[in-house]
Amino acid sequence: MTPEQKQFFHKNGIIHLPGFISRETVAALWKACEEIQAKWIAEDTKLINGIPVKWGNDVDGKRIVQRFAFANQHSPTLAEFLRDPRFEALLELVGPEARLGINEKDGLVVNHYVNTDASMFTQMGWHTDSVRDIFLGKRILPMLNVGIHLDDQDPRNGGLRLLPGTHEQNLWNMLFRKTNFLNNKPDEREVAFEIKAGDLTIHDGRCWHRVERSRLVGEASRRRVMYIPIIAGSYSPKSANSPTPFYHRFSHLVR
């Protein structure tokens, strides 16, 4: 990243980097996700390292995974992708102790949004990722979400929305500026990106952000994005014996 890009990111808490990977790589990554999905369907998988698998239905009614957690632990292709040295170059945005959270938080998350009557995952209300640390009684530390986008995304048809600069807000605003996850209302200050498949975005987890529901229905509404966190602090890996965080009791509110 150039000095100008770094300055922009630190001021706004967000940045868009076009053309991170080719469309051929996009296809290979999604093929790996489909292989995981087929295995989880066959095994009726419900939890991955304590994190619930979010199931739904595709446009043709078939069962699909709409939120994968720790996908990198279930695919050599995805694990290898995260070894791309360009990810290491992003660590300096947090500091000398930063690392990719390949075995922490929720690992490599894959979100698969599709707008149908049967879909269980079409949008996500306003929230900050820091609220998770508060729920777990941990100190709030910088955490970046690095997004690898697998579909073109016209902001007029839904997708990621962020409030620039809110990564520097005080604790009160981080908790109460909006109603976490329940508030889906547009904000006049929010920004969105014109995204192409293969683009990369980075946003500070302390920023208020949401995912807007697509105005389209069916195939045209499909949005797939992978997120890997950049984190700091003590190492806290998860395993098959990890408990399910209690805030997942409210996951049914995210539709």
Secondary structure by P-SEA (a helix, b strand, c coil): ccaaaaaaaaacccccccccccaaaaaaaaaaaaaaaaaaaaacccccccbbbbbbcccccccccccccccccccaaaaaaaaccccccccccccccccccccccccbbbbbbbbccccccccccccccaaaaaaacccccbbbbbbbbccccccccccccccccccccccccccccccccccccccccbbbbbccccbbbbbccccbbbbbcccccccccbbbbbbbbbccccbbbbccccccccccccccccc
